Structure formats: structure tokens, C-alpha cells
């Protein structure tokens, strides 16, 4: 339907010609502004039939505004920026990490900066000589494109990209605190700081415990949790479940297996974990240790630290993909009760059980919502305070500070976003060594069979 539209009064030699073309419509209505001029802006001014010698030539321009009724069934804008602007597409969160030797970390940082900004992604990416850790938010289409791009790089072979759709961030304060209002890509000395003590030797990541899939992890717990004492008098005592997360995370969700000991270290932050291990070695020695955390990365270095202690600490296993993958595999919760604390605007993710484990610090009423971001006045750790008690007092003291009966060293107000997703800053010790040593540990018996990874 190509037709010329002539400007009024231009006769047989129109200065401006408009062509209304059949255009590919978008999903929404938009204003189509068409402004065309004559050849390179040339025009003629006639004065009594002759050229005017003095004044400069004048550009005559007519603007035609056409309101185009768009076809609602047509394809939406394809660029990430357009999707972000128009709100098209579902929102999602992507979590992944990869321990591998990075040959040129600064170059990879530059790539992430350009690539993620082009896709309008927000969140945190940390790149070190020992690998990459990323937590990103954006439109699902953009996140899927990011996964496709990173998967084409051999550095990320075998990476578990954990992508989940969710609602758009609605609480700007929470999103900002967790770094989900902008993009932050930084170069770090190491992905995860196991301990701030410079005298502590960083274990080789190759010592990390063996990965068990969510199904394998569940099967082992089921095997030891349902067997009777007469069937396996020592089996229950041979297995211990170890939570590698912080206290405020454990408050709202954790694994519970009948008749199986589960250890929940009362730590404020991940860097306190090695000291806890050192103080509880006898609870772990000779056991098959089943470790878990939010997405898996904290178990890597923590399990390596346990196994580096040598004889009696060989059988360490970790839930591959963390609680997130477990709840995807077992949406009814399986052996996990409560909610999984996450380091983004969602705050927590629950199962179909819908049970609440947390309680208000002040009144003890059932409560597990961290969206108010209440913190201990001394150590700044997140605390659970119900809305009623928030109105009565603004000063809170966590159970750890109460137990110690003394104020604690202040920590960052962003500490809740610094363990799994907010990677460590430059730490006190050097580059962890990367090697290809293979773990020889065997998984505990699962329904009479040895689980293999």
C-alpha cells in the first residue's frame, strides 16, 4: 500500500513527499512520526517568477503524525532495553558460579560490564583468578540470552545456571540493599573469603566434597531417616547433616531428618565457619557429612576446609545447586522445612508446605518476614521483628549478642548480601591453587547402593 501524499499547494513539483508504507506492527499502540524533506534539504524560493539573490535558501518541511493501530498479536520489541522499558516479559533471577582458572580476569570483567548492560541486567558479578560468581536480575529473555552467551565459553563448561522466574522488585529499599537496582561487576582476589585470618591457609578447591544431586541427597537422607534401629544400629550415627549458612538464614528454613543429627552453626557470617569447624571436629570426625547451603558455592570451600583436616574427614558431600535445586526437585519441601533465604529482592523462597519456622525476636510470635530489614543494634545482623513489635521499639539485640552479654564488633549493614551472592572483596591471602586432583570419597549408602556423581 505505497502511495504518495503531497503537501498542500505544491502542485506538480512537490518539495516534500511522504510515503506511508505498510509497517510490521508491534504489540502495543505507538505514534509513528514521519518527517521527510526534499533532496538534501534543497528548496526553491520564487519571487515574482525568479530566484531571490539575497536571502539564504529556506528548508520547507512538513511533518505528518500518523497514529498506527497496531496488531496485538504481533511480536513484541526484541531488544532487552525495549523489554525493560515497556515491561514486556517475565522478570527473573539468575544465580551461578564457576571455580576455574581465569586466564585474563580484567578482560572478563570488561566483557561482563558491556554484555550485562546491553541486556539491561542488574545485580552482582565477581570475577577472580579462581573463577566467577554471579547473581543477576532482569527479563527472562535477557537472562536466557546471557546463559546462552556464557555457555558458549569453554570456561563455563558444566556450570549450573540456576534461573527462576519471579515478580518484579516492588520494594526499592530491599532491592537497593541487595544490589538489585544497578549492575556491579568487580575484580576480586578470590571468590569467597573463607576466613579473614591471614594465618589460615586457604584449602585447595580440589579438596571440595563430592557433589550429590538433589535426588541423590534426598535419597541418602531418606535411607538413614526411615531405617529402624534394628535394621541399621550404626547407620544413623554415621551420617550428620551440616548447614553452611548463617544463623539468620537458618532461622527461617533448614533441613530436618527424623533421627538424624543436624548441625546448625550459630555464626553471623561465613568467615566464622572455619573456627566453628575447629571447635566441633569431634562431632564430624569419622562421619559422612552431608553439607548444604543456598546455591552451593559456600559448600565448595567449606567442604574443602573440612577434608583438608585429613584422616577421619574424607567423606564430605555437598548438595549440588543448594537448597534452590532441592526445592525445584521437591516442590513439597521434602526434608526441608520453612523458607530458603535468598540474596536478592525476593528475600526468601518457600515450598508448598507453607510452614513458618521463624519467630519474632521480641514477642516470640510465629514470624519469618525479613522485608523490614530490622538489625541487631550491636552486630548489625538481621533479626526477625513482627510489625507490632517494630512499633514498640527500634532497638534490637540478637540472640548471639544476648548470649555473649557484650556488644559485638560492628559489621557491614550489607552483610546479609555478602555471603553467597555478594562475593568477597580483596582478601588477606593469595590465590587458591587450582588442580585436577580427584576425590576418592564414597557417598553413604542410599537404599543399599553407593551413590556416584
BAMI-344342 format. One record per residue (C-alpha): residue in one letter; residue number from 1; x, y, z. Coordinates in steps of 0.25 Angstrom, whole numbers, plus 5000, padded with zeros to 4 digits. Layout:
residues N
+-------+-------+------+------+------+
| lumlo | marba |   c1 |   c2 |   c3 |
+-------+-------+------+------+------+
|     A |   NUM |    X |    Y |    Z |
...
+-------+-------+------+------+------+
END
This chain:
residues 453
+-------+-------+------+------+------+
| lumlo | marba |   c1 |   c2 |   c3 |
+-------+-------+------+------+------+
|     X |     1 | 5000 | 5000 | 5000 |
|     X |     2 | 5010 | 5010 | 4996 |
|     X |     3 | 5004 | 5023 | 4992 |
|     X |     4 | 5009 | 5037 | 4991 |
|     X |     5 | 5004 | 5048 | 5000 |
|     X |     6 | 5006 | 5062 | 4994 |
|     X |     7 | 5007 | 5074 | 5003 |
|     X |     8 | 4996 | 5085 | 5000 |
|     X |     9 | 4999 | 5095 | 4990 |
|     X |    10 | 5012 | 5089 | 4984 |
|     X |    11 | 5005 | 5086 | 4970 |
|     X |    12 | 5013 | 5077 | 4961 |
|     X |    13 | 5027 | 5079 | 4967 |
|     X |    14 | 5025 | 5076 | 4982 |
|     X |    15 | 5036 | 5079 | 4991 |
|     X |    16 | 5033 | 5068 | 5001 |
|     X |    17 | 5027 | 5055 | 4998 |
|     X |    18 | 5022 | 5045 | 5009 |
|     X |    19 | 5022 | 5031 | 5007 |
|     X |    20 | 5012 | 5023 | 5016 |
|     X |    21 | 5018 | 5009 | 5016 |
|     X |    22 | 5012 | 4996 | 5021 |
|     X |    23 | 5020 | 4994 | 5034 |
|     X |    24 | 5022 | 4982 | 5043 |
|     X |    25 | 5013 | 4985 | 5055 |
|     X |    26 | 5017 | 4983 | 5070 |
|     X |    27 | 5009 | 4978 | 5081 |
|     X |    28 | 5005 | 4992 | 5086 |
|     X |    29 | 5000 | 5005 | 5080 |
|     X |    30 | 5011 | 5015 | 5077 |
|     X |    31 | 5012 | 5028 | 5070 |
|     X |    32 | 5019 | 5027 | 5057 |
|     X |    33 | 5026 | 5041 | 5053 |
|     X |    34 | 5030 | 5042 | 5039 |
|     X |    35 | 5037 | 5054 | 5034 |
|     X |    36 | 5043 | 5054 | 5021 |
|     X |    37 | 5049 | 5066 | 5013 |
|     X |    38 | 5053 | 5068 | 4999 |
|     X |    39 | 5067 | 5064 | 4993 |
|     X |    40 | 5077 | 5068 | 5003 |
|     X |    41 | 5069 | 5079 | 5008 |
|     X |    42 | 5069 | 5087 | 4995 |
|     X |    43 | 5057 | 5096 | 4992 |
|     X |    44 | 5053 | 5108 | 4984 |
|     X |    45 | 5048 | 5121 | 4987 |
|     X |    46 | 5042 | 5128 | 4976 |
|     X |    47 | 5040 | 5143 | 4976 |
|     X |    48 | 5031 | 5148 | 4964 |
|     X |    49 | 5036 | 5136 | 4956 |
|     X |    50 | 5051 | 5138 | 4958 |
|     X |    51 | 5061 | 5133 | 4969 |
|     X |    52 | 5064 | 5143 | 4980 |
|     X |    53 | 5078 | 5147 | 4980 |
|     X |    54 | 5080 | 5151 | 4995 |
|     X |    55 | 5073 | 5142 | 5005 |
|     X |    56 | 5078 | 5128 | 5008 |
|     X |    57 | 5070 | 5116 | 5003 |
|     X |    58 | 5059 | 5112 | 5013 |
|     X |    59 | 5056 | 5098 | 5016 |
|     X |    60 | 5042 | 5095 | 5015 |
|     X |    61 | 5038 | 5083 | 5024 |
|     X |    62 | 5024 | 5077 | 5027 |
|     X |    63 | 5022 | 5067 | 5038 |
|     X |    64 | 5012 | 5056 | 5037 |
|     X |    65 | 5008 | 5049 | 5050 |
|     X |    66 | 5001 | 5036 | 5048 |
|     X |    67 | 4995 | 5028 | 5059 |
|     X |    68 | 4996 | 5014 | 5055 |
|     X |    69 | 4987 | 5003 | 5061 |
|     X |    70 | 4996 | 4992 | 5064 |
|     X |    71 | 4993 | 4977 | 5063 |
|     X |    72 | 4992 | 4972 | 5077 |
|     X |    73 | 4996 | 4958 | 5073 |
|     X |    74 | 5009 | 4963 | 5066 |
|     X |    75 | 5023 | 4960 | 5072 |
|     X |    76 | 5028 | 4970 | 5083 |
|     X |    77 | 5041 | 4978 | 5083 |
|     X |    78 | 5053 | 4969 | 5083 |
|     X |    79 | 5064 | 4977 | 5090 |
|     X |    80 | 5066 | 4976 | 5105 |
|     X |    81 | 5065 | 4991 | 5106 |
|     X |    82 | 5051 | 4991 | 5100 |
|     X |    83 | 5046 | 4980 | 5108 |
|     X |    84 | 5051 | 4986 | 5121 |
|     X |    85 | 5045 | 5000 | 5117 |
|     X |    86 | 5032 | 4994 | 5113 |
|     X |    87 | 5031 | 4984 | 5124 |
|     X |    88 | 5029 | 4972 | 5114 |
|     X |    89 | 5033 | 4958 | 5118 |
|     X |    90 | 5034 | 4952 | 5132 |
|     X |    91 | 5045 | 4956 | 5142 |
|     X |    92 | 5055 | 4946 | 5147 |
|     X |    93 | 5067 | 4944 | 5155 |
|     X |    94 | 5079 | 4936 | 5151 |
|     X |    95 | 5090 | 4930 | 5160 |
|     X |    96 | 5102 | 4923 | 5156 |
|     X |    97 | 5117 | 4921 | 5160 |
|     X |    98 | 5129 | 4914 | 5154 |
|     X |    99 | 5142 | 4910 | 5160 |
|     X |   100 | 5152 | 4910 | 5149 |
|     X |   101 | 5165 | 4917 | 5146 |
|     X |   102 | 5162 | 4930 | 5139 |
|     X |   103 | 5174 | 4934 | 5129 |
|     X |   104 | 5170 | 4948 | 5128 |
|     X |   105 | 5161 | 4953 | 5139 |
|     X |   106 | 5161 | 4968 | 5135 |
|     X |   107 | 5157 | 4965 | 5121 |
|     X |   108 | 5145 | 4956 | 5126 |
|     X |   109 | 5141 | 4968 | 5136 |
|     X |   110 | 5141 | 4977 | 5124 |
|     X |   111 | 5132 | 4967 | 5116 |
|     X |   112 | 5122 | 4965 | 5127 |
|     X |   113 | 5121 | 4980 | 5128 |
|     X |   114 | 5118 | 4982 | 5113 |
|     X |   115 | 5109 | 4969 | 5112 |
|     X |   116 | 5101 | 4971 | 5124 |
|     X |   117 | 5098 | 4986 | 5122 |
|     X |   118 | 5094 | 4983 | 5107 |
|     X |   119 | 5084 | 4973 | 5113 |
|     X |   120 | 5079 | 4983 | 5124 |
|     X |   121 | 5083 | 4973 | 5135 |
|     X |   122 | 5085 | 4977 | 5149 |
|     X |   123 | 5091 | 4970 | 5161 |
|     X |   124 | 5106 | 4966 | 5165 |
|     X |   125 | 5117 | 4959 | 5157 |
|     X |   126 | 5130 | 4956 | 5164 |
|     X |   127 | 5142 | 4951 | 5155 |
|     X |   128 | 5155 | 4946 | 5162 |
|     X |   129 | 5167 | 4938 | 5157 |
|     X |   130 | 5159 | 4925 | 5163 |
|     X |   131 | 5146 | 4927 | 5156 |
|     X |   132 | 5133 | 4935 | 5155 |
|     X |   133 | 5121 | 4937 | 5164 |
|     X |   134 | 5108 | 4944 | 5159 |
|     X |   135 | 5095 | 4948 | 5163 |
|     X |   136 | 5087 | 4955 | 5152 |
|     X |   137 | 5073 | 4960 | 5151 |
|     X |   138 | 5065 | 4964 | 5138 |
|     X |   139 | 5055 | 4960 | 5128 |
|     X |   140 | 5055 | 4945 | 5126 |
|     X |   141 | 5058 | 4947 | 5111 |
|     X |   142 | 5071 | 4955 | 5114 |
|     X |   143 | 5075 | 4945 | 5125 |
|     X |   144 | 5073 | 4933 | 5115 |
|     X |   145 | 5082 | 4941 | 5105 |
|     X |   146 | 5092 | 4943 | 5115 |
|     X |   147 | 5092 | 4928 | 5119 |
|     X |   148 | 5094 | 4925 | 5104 |
|     X |   149 | 5105 | 4934 | 5103 |
|     X |   150 | 5113 | 4929 | 5115 |
|     X |   151 | 5110 | 4915 | 5111 |
|     X |   152 | 5118 | 4917 | 5098 |
|     X |   153 | 5130 | 4920 | 5106 |
|     X |   154 | 5138 | 4907 | 5110 |
|     X |   155 | 5142 | 4914 | 5123 |
|     X |   156 | 5127 | 4911 | 5128 |
|     X |   157 | 5126 | 4896 | 5123 |
|     X |   158 | 5118 | 4889 | 5133 |
|     X |   159 | 5113 | 4901 | 5140 |
|     X |   160 | 5099 | 4900 | 5147 |
|     X |   161 | 5091 | 4912 | 5143 |
|     X |   162 | 5080 | 4914 | 5153 |
|     X |   163 | 5069 | 4922 | 5146 |
|     X |   164 | 5056 | 4925 | 5153 |
|     X |   165 | 5044 | 4934 | 5149 |
|     X |   166 | 5039 | 4943 | 5159 |
|     X |   167 | 5031 | 4956 | 5162 |
|     X |   168 | 5038 | 4969 | 5158 |
|     X |   169 | 5044 | 4976 | 5170 |
|     X |   170 | 5034 | 4984 | 5177 |
|     X |   171 | 5042 | 4989 | 5190 |
|     X |   172 | 5052 | 4998 | 5185 |
|     X |   173 | 5059 | 4999 | 5199 |
|     X |   174 | 5061 | 4984 | 5199 |
|     X |   175 | 5065 | 4983 | 5184 |
|     X |   176 | 5075 | 4994 | 5187 |
|     X |   177 | 5081 | 4988 | 5199 |
|     X |   178 | 5083 | 4975 | 5192 |
|     X |   179 | 5089 | 4982 | 5180 |
|     X |   180 | 5077 | 4979 | 5170 |
|     X |   181 | 5075 | 4993 | 5166 |
|     X |   182 | 5088 | 4994 | 5158 |
|     X |   183 | 5100 | 4986 | 5152 |
|     X |   184 | 5112 | 4983 | 5160 |
|     X |   185 | 5124 | 4976 | 5153 |
|     X |   186 | 5137 | 4975 | 5161 |
|     X |   187 | 5150 | 4969 | 5161 |
|     X |   188 | 5153 | 4961 | 5174 |
|     X |   189 | 5165 | 4954 | 5179 |
|     X |   190 | 5157 | 4941 | 5182 |
|     X |   191 | 5142 | 4937 | 5180 |
|     X |   192 | 5139 | 4934 | 5195 |
|     X |   193 | 5146 | 4938 | 5207 |
|     X |   194 | 5146 | 4926 | 5216 |
|     X |   195 | 5153 | 4933 | 5227 |
|     X |   196 | 5158 | 4947 | 5230 |
|     X |   197 | 5170 | 4942 | 5238 |
|     X |   198 | 5183 | 4944 | 5229 |
|     X |   199 | 5189 | 4932 | 5237 |
|     X |   200 | 5179 | 4922 | 5232 |
|     X |   201 | 5184 | 4915 | 5219 |
|     X |   202 | 5173 | 4914 | 5208 |
|     X |   203 | 5170 | 4900 | 5205 |
|     X |   204 | 5171 | 4895 | 5190 |
|     X |   205 | 5157 | 4896 | 5184 |
|     X |   206 | 5160 | 4882 | 5178 |
|     X |   207 | 5158 | 4877 | 5192 |
|     X |   208 | 5144 | 4880 | 5192 |
|     X |   209 | 5133 | 4870 | 5195 |
|     X |   210 | 5127 | 4861 | 5185 |
|     X |   211 | 5114 | 4867 | 5178 |
|     X |   212 | 5101 | 4860 | 5180 |
|     X |   213 | 5089 | 4864 | 5172 |
|     X |   214 | 5076 | 4868 | 5179 |
|     X |   215 | 5071 | 4854 | 5177 |
|     X |   216 | 5083 | 4847 | 5182 |
|     X |   217 | 5084 | 4856 | 5194 |
|     X |   218 | 5069 | 4853 | 5197 |
|     X |   219 | 5071 | 4838 | 5195 |
|     X |   220 | 5082 | 4837 | 5205 |
|     X |   221 | 5074 | 4845 | 5215 |
|     X |   222 | 5062 | 4836 | 5213 |
|     X |   223 | 5070 | 4824 | 5215 |
|     X |   224 | 5076 | 4828 | 5228 |
|     X |   225 | 5064 | 4835 | 5233 |
|     X |   226 | 5054 | 4824 | 5231 |
|     X |   227 | 5062 | 4812 | 5235 |
|     X |   228 | 5059 | 4805 | 5248 |
|     X |   229 | 5070 | 4804 | 5259 |
|     X |   230 | 5069 | 4788 | 5258 |
|     X |   231 | 5072 | 4789 | 5243 |
|     X |   232 | 5084 | 4798 | 5244 |
|     X |   233 | 5088 | 4801 | 5258 |
|     X |   234 | 5100 | 4810 | 5254 |
|     X |   235 | 5095 | 4816 | 5241 |
|     X |   236 | 5088 | 4828 | 5247 |
|     X |   237 | 5101 | 4831 | 5255 |
|     X |   238 | 5109 | 4830 | 5243 |
|     X |   239 | 5102 | 4842 | 5236 |
|     X |   240 | 5102 | 4856 | 5240 |
|     X |   241 | 5095 | 4868 | 5233 |
|     X |   242 | 5103 | 4881 | 5233 |
|     X |   243 | 5097 | 4895 | 5230 |
|     X |   244 | 5108 | 4904 | 5224 |
|     X |   245 | 5099 | 4917 | 5225 |
|     X |   246 | 5098 | 4928 | 5235 |
|     X |   247 | 5089 | 4928 | 5247 |
|     X |   248 | 5079 | 4938 | 5241 |
|     X |   249 | 5077 | 4929 | 5229 |
|     X |   250 | 5075 | 4916 | 5238 |
|     X |   251 | 5064 | 4923 | 5246 |
|     X |   252 | 5054 | 4923 | 5235 |
|     X |   253 | 5058 | 4910 | 5228 |
|     X |   254 | 5066 | 4897 | 5229 |
|     X |   255 | 5067 | 4882 | 5227 |
|     X |   256 | 5060 | 4873 | 5237 |
|     X |   257 | 5062 | 4858 | 5236 |
|     X |   258 | 5056 | 4849 | 5247 |
|     X |   259 | 5066 | 4842 | 5256 |
|     X |   260 | 5078 | 4849 | 5248 |
|     X |   261 | 5087 | 4859 | 5255 |
|     X |   262 | 5087 | 4873 | 5248 |
|     X |   263 | 5097 | 4883 | 5252 |
|     X |   264 | 5094 | 4898 | 5250 |
|     X |   265 | 5106 | 4907 | 5253 |
|     X |   266 | 5102 | 4919 | 5261 |
|     X |   267 | 5110 | 4929 | 5252 |
|     X |   268 | 5107 | 4943 | 5248 |
|     X |   269 | 5115 | 4942 | 5235 |
|     X |   270 | 5122 | 4932 | 5226 |
|     X |   271 | 5136 | 4936 | 5231 |
|     X |   272 | 5133 | 4930 | 5245 |
|     X |   273 | 5131 | 4916 | 5239 |
|     X |   274 | 5145 | 4911 | 5240 |
|     X |   275 | 5146 | 4914 | 5255 |
|     X |   276 | 5133 | 4907 | 5257 |
|     X |   277 | 5138 | 4894 | 5250 |
|     X |   278 | 5151 | 4895 | 5258 |
|     X |   279 | 5143 | 4895 | 5271 |
|     X |   280 | 5134 | 4884 | 5267 |
|     X |   281 | 5143 | 4874 | 5260 |
|     X |   282 | 5139 | 4862 | 5269 |
|     X |   283 | 5125 | 4863 | 5264 |
|     X |   284 | 5130 | 4862 | 5250 |
|     X |   285 | 5141 | 4852 | 5251 |
|     X |   286 | 5138 | 4839 | 5244 |
|     X |   287 | 5124 | 4843 | 5239 |
|     X |   288 | 5118 | 4844 | 5226 |
|     X |   289 | 5116 | 4859 | 5225 |
|     X |   290 | 5104 | 4864 | 5217 |
|     X |   291 | 5106 | 4879 | 5215 |
|     X |   292 | 5097 | 4889 | 5209 |
|     X |   293 | 5095 | 4904 | 5206 |
|     X |   294 | 5087 | 4913 | 5198 |
|     X |   295 | 5092 | 4911 | 5184 |
|     X |   296 | 5105 | 4902 | 5186 |
|     X |   297 | 5117 | 4912 | 5186 |
|     X |   298 | 5119 | 4913 | 5201 |
|     X |   299 | 5120 | 4898 | 5202 |
|     X |   300 | 5131 | 4897 | 5192 |
|     X |   301 | 5141 | 4904 | 5200 |
|     X |   302 | 5135 | 4900 | 5214 |
|     X |   303 | 5136 | 4885 | 5210 |
|     X |   304 | 5150 | 4886 | 5205 |
|     X |   305 | 5154 | 4892 | 5218 |
|     X |   306 | 5148 | 4880 | 5226 |
|     X |   307 | 5154 | 4870 | 5216 |
|     X |   308 | 5168 | 4877 | 5218 |
|     X |   309 | 5168 | 4872 | 5232 |
|     X |   310 | 5172 | 4858 | 5227 |
|     X |   311 | 5168 | 4845 | 5233 |
|     X |   312 | 5154 | 4843 | 5238 |
|     X |   313 | 5149 | 4855 | 5230 |
|     X |   314 | 5149 | 4849 | 5216 |
|     X |   315 | 5134 | 4846 | 5214 |
|     X |   316 | 5129 | 4860 | 5211 |
|     X |   317 | 5117 | 4862 | 5202 |
|     X |   318 | 5110 | 4875 | 5197 |
|     X |   319 | 5096 | 4877 | 5191 |
|     X |   320 | 5099 | 4881 | 5177 |
|     X |   321 | 5091 | 4894 | 5174 |
|     X |   322 | 5088 | 4896 | 5188 |
|     X |   323 | 5074 | 4898 | 5194 |
|     X |   324 | 5069 | 4904 | 5182 |
|     X |   325 | 5071 | 4892 | 5173 |
|     X |   326 | 5066 | 4883 | 5184 |
|     X |   327 | 5053 | 4891 | 5185 |
|     X |   328 | 5051 | 4891 | 5170 |
|     X |   329 | 5053 | 4876 | 5170 |
|     X |   330 | 5044 | 4874 | 5183 |
|     X |   331 | 5034 | 4886 | 5182 |
|     X |   332 | 5026 | 4880 | 5194 |
|     X |   333 | 5039 | 4883 | 5202 |
|     X |   334 | 5044 | 4869 | 5204 |
|     X |   335 | 5053 | 4869 | 5216 |
|     X |   336 | 5054 | 4884 | 5216 |
|     X |   337 | 5045 | 4892 | 5225 |
|     X |   338 | 5042 | 4906 | 5224 |
|     X |   339 | 5047 | 4916 | 5214 |
|     X |   340 | 5061 | 4917 | 5207 |
|     X |   341 | 5067 | 4931 | 5210 |
|     X |   342 | 5072 | 4937 | 5197 |
|     X |   343 | 5081 | 4949 | 5194 |
|     X |   344 | 5072 | 4957 | 5185 |
|     X |   345 | 5059 | 4965 | 5185 |
|     X |   346 | 5051 | 4952 | 5187 |
|     X |   347 | 5057 | 4951 | 5201 |
|     X |   348 | 5052 | 4936 | 5203 |
|     X |   349 | 5046 | 4925 | 5195 |
|     X |   350 | 5037 | 4915 | 5201 |
|     X |   351 | 5031 | 4901 | 5197 |
|     X |   352 | 5017 | 4896 | 5196 |
|     X |   353 | 5017 | 4893 | 5211 |
|     X |   354 | 5016 | 4908 | 5214 |
|     X |   355 | 5021 | 4905 | 5229 |
|     X |   356 | 5027 | 4916 | 5237 |
|     X |   357 | 5039 | 4913 | 5245 |
|     X |   358 | 5043 | 4927 | 5250 |
|     X |   359 | 5039 | 4935 | 5262 |
|     X |   360 | 5039 | 4949 | 5266 |
|     X |   361 | 5051 | 4953 | 5274 |
|     X |   362 | 5043 | 4961 | 5283 |
|     X |   363 | 5029 | 4954 | 5286 |
|     X |   364 | 5033 | 4940 | 5281 |
|     X |   365 | 5021 | 4940 | 5271 |
|     X |   366 | 5022 | 4932 | 5258 |
|     X |   367 | 5028 | 4941 | 5248 |
|     X |   368 | 5038 | 4939 | 5237 |
|     X |   369 | 5038 | 4952 | 5228 |
|     X |   370 | 5051 | 4959 | 5227 |
|     X |   371 | 5046 | 4970 | 5218 |
|     X |   372 | 5046 | 4981 | 5229 |
|     X |   373 | 5061 | 4979 | 5230 |
|     X |   374 | 5062 | 4980 | 5245 |
|     X |   375 | 5076 | 4978 | 5250 |
|     X |   376 | 5083 | 4976 | 5263 |
|     X |   377 | 5087 | 4989 | 5269 |
|     X |   378 | 5101 | 4983 | 5273 |
|     X |   379 | 5106 | 4974 | 5262 |
|     X |   380 | 5096 | 4978 | 5250 |
|     X |   381 | 5091 | 4964 | 5248 |
|     X |   382 | 5077 | 4963 | 5242 |
|     X |   383 | 5067 | 4960 | 5253 |
|     X |   384 | 5052 | 4956 | 5251 |
|     X |   385 | 5043 | 4966 | 5258 |
|     X |   386 | 5028 | 4966 | 5255 |
|     X |   387 | 5021 | 4978 | 5251 |
|     X |   388 | 5014 | 4980 | 5265 |
|     X |   389 | 5028 | 4980 | 5272 |
|     X |   390 | 5034 | 4989 | 5262 |
|     X |   391 | 5024 | 5000 | 5266 |
|     X |   392 | 5028 | 4998 | 5281 |
|     X |   393 | 5043 | 4998 | 5280 |
|     X |   394 | 5054 | 5002 | 5270 |
|     X |   395 | 5066 | 4996 | 5277 |
|     X |   396 | 5068 | 4981 | 5276 |
|     X |   397 | 5079 | 4971 | 5281 |
|     X |   398 | 5081 | 4958 | 5274 |
|     X |   399 | 5082 | 4945 | 5282 |
|     X |   400 | 5096 | 4944 | 5279 |
|     X |   401 | 5099 | 4957 | 5286 |
|     X |   402 | 5090 | 4953 | 5297 |
|     X |   403 | 5097 | 4940 | 5299 |
|     X |   404 | 5111 | 4947 | 5299 |
|     X |   405 | 5106 | 4958 | 5308 |
|     X |   406 | 5114 | 4968 | 5301 |
|     X |   407 | 5114 | 4977 | 5289 |
|     X |   408 | 5120 | 4971 | 5276 |
|     X |   409 | 5129 | 4977 | 5266 |
|     X |   410 | 5120 | 4985 | 5256 |
|     X |   411 | 5119 | 4978 | 5243 |
|     X |   412 | 5114 | 4984 | 5229 |
|     X |   413 | 5099 | 4987 | 5228 |
|     X |   414 | 5100 | 4980 | 5215 |
|     X |   415 | 5105 | 4967 | 5221 |
|     X |   416 | 5093 | 4959 | 5218 |
|     X |   417 | 5096 | 4961 | 5203 |
|     X |   418 | 5111 | 4958 | 5204 |
|     X |   419 | 5112 | 4943 | 5206 |
|     X |   420 | 5106 | 4935 | 5195 |
|     X |   421 | 5104 | 4945 | 5184 |
|     X |   422 | 5112 | 4958 | 5189 |
|     X |   423 | 5126 | 4952 | 5187 |
|     X |   424 | 5137 | 4955 | 5196 |
|     X |   425 | 5146 | 4967 | 5194 |
|     X |   426 | 5161 | 4966 | 5193 |
|     X |   427 | 5165 | 4957 | 5204 |
|     X |   428 | 5177 | 4955 | 5212 |
|     X |   429 | 5182 | 4943 | 5206 |
|     X |   430 | 5187 | 4939 | 5192 |
|     X |   431 | 5181 | 4932 | 5180 |
|     X |   432 | 5176 | 4918 | 5183 |
|     X |   433 | 5183 | 4907 | 5175 |
|     X |   434 | 5175 | 4900 | 5165 |
|     X |   435 | 5178 | 4886 | 5162 |
|     X |   436 | 5172 | 4874 | 5156 |
|     X |   437 | 5172 | 4864 | 5168 |
|     X |   438 | 5160 | 4855 | 5168 |
|     X |   439 | 5153 | 4852 | 5181 |
|     X |   440 | 5152 | 4837 | 5185 |
|     X |   441 | 5141 | 4838 | 5195 |
|     X |   442 | 5129 | 4830 | 5194 |
|     X |   443 | 5115 | 4834 | 5197 |
|     X |   444 | 5108 | 4828 | 5209 |
|     X |   445 | 5098 | 4816 | 5205 |
|     X |   446 | 5086 | 4820 | 5199 |
|     X |   447 | 5075 | 4809 | 5198 |
|     X |   448 | 5086 | 4799 | 5198 |
|     X |   449 | 5094 | 4806 | 5187 |
|     X |   450 | 5106 | 4814 | 5187 |
|     X |   451 | 5103 | 4828 | 5181 |
|     X |   452 | 5112 | 4833 | 5170 |
|     X |   453 | 5113 | 4846 | 5164 |
+-------+-------+------+------+------+
END
